[in-house]
Amino acid sequence: MTTRDIDALVLKNEEYREKDAIITVLTSQEILRIRARGVQSLQSKNRVICQPYSWVHITIDEKANRFPLLLYGTTKRYYFHILEDLEIQTTCQVLNDLVHLGPIHTSFMNLVNTCWQAFHTHTNGYTYACLCLKEIIHYQGIDPCVDHCVKCERTDHIEALSIKQGGFLCSYCNPSHVGKKSKADLIQIHSLFHVQPTAYASFCELYTLTLSDFIQWASWIGYHLNLKLPSLRFLTSISDEIGIYY
């Protein structure tokens, strides 16, 4: 038996066979699917550490050609308030569906953890969620052009962000003025894609991003990677009407 202790974020809990479950977790090194025996039973001691939106320390048994087996563990923090708001819960579900596309390392895991904590405490959760998406976008190499017009490269008269075109557009390349944004919004987008991880806390003090921003960047990932996310479609359906410029 090969045992290993890990800190992890529980992304998903799926029923498996009669009373077992498969939990999907994000660690500092990988995304793991772990078999948790008997956790559908109310008497299971491991039931509490298998709840989505939990930060846990667990011990697993790893064997070749089978799911790692959950042995035991403790919950370091359970962000249960996420589950009390449908919009926030669905936002976090979209993020959970996308984290496997990101850079799996300690800093990214910590950023997702901070995002969950922010939603749990109702403190700037969407800003941290957008920073998570920004990390995924950068890792996938699909960053928007935010330093000049993506079509003519001029740096003045910037007025819109186009998902299809891949970045900012100036008024001359966007004669119909579709997707026009305020100067403050354009500055915010520019800052989002230039801020370094060491300055994320300062960024969150300066800016407050919204559900609309999150849907915009999740849609950016979906469009450029050709992904169809039911969770994103549902989030858009339950939110106010949001115009995304393709």
Secondary structure, DSSP 8 states (H G I E B T S, - for coil): -EEEEEEEEEEEEEEETTTEEEEEEE-SS-EEEEEETTTTSTT-TTGGGGSTTEEEEEEEEE-TTS--EEEEEEEEEE-GGGGG-HHHHHHHHHHHHHGGGS--SHHHHHHHHHHHHHHHTTSSHHHHHHHHHHHHHHHHT---B-SS-TTT---SSEEEEETTTTEEEETTT-TT-TTB--HHHHHHHHHHTT--GGGHHHHHHH----HHHHHHHHHHHHHHTT---HHHHHHHHHS-------
